[in-house]
């Protein structure tokens, strides 16, 4: 059965799955969905790809699946994947799941909503950010990142131990997102910075490939800020 991944490189979970598929040598066809142009909102996309009209999505034969963590677990059952990415050992797998379940209302909520309110919505609407709303999401983001560093990165090289896992991929992709809005989570956090450097090194060249567009935006935004100084 052929496997297709529908994704947009500006989507954190899309990047995570893209990196995971390439790193684990799972054969697939990448189908780019330009969210900025509303390609996910068409009736065709709704009827043929995902009723939720979001990314990422996989189609495996005639089987459609949404939600990146659910997709990850499905892929690990269906394909031969190095065990350290999603271990079969119950306790080690539980450690990966522990982070993946925690991140939704913490790292993902904080980083994505800060990015959305600081960078994305002003680009779309032409209106400045609501400072009160932005402050709320920045607080959630900073608190979540501090908790992440304290609870997962103090004693191990990676989130679930000494080897990289899917949890590290998903976490890193979320933490890259606010860099487009001018906030670098690694700045002033040497432990997180070291972990993130290790993740990038373990997953390259695919990590850099997946973040190529994001890094280009970061560079452009930095030039705009510097020009105003």
Buried (B, 14 or more C-beta within 10 A) or exposed (E): EEBBBBBBBBBBBBBBBBBBBBBBEBEBEBBEBEBEEEBBEBEEBEEEBBEEBBBBBBBBEEEBBBBBBEBBBBBBEEBEBBBBBBBEEEEBBEBBBBBBEBBEEBBBBBBBBBBBBBBBBBEEEEEEBEEEBBEBBBEBBBEBBEEBBEEBBEEEBBBBBEBBBBBBBBBBBBBBBBBBBBBBBBEEBEEBBEBBEBBBEBBEEBBEBBBEBBEEBBEEBEEEEEEEE
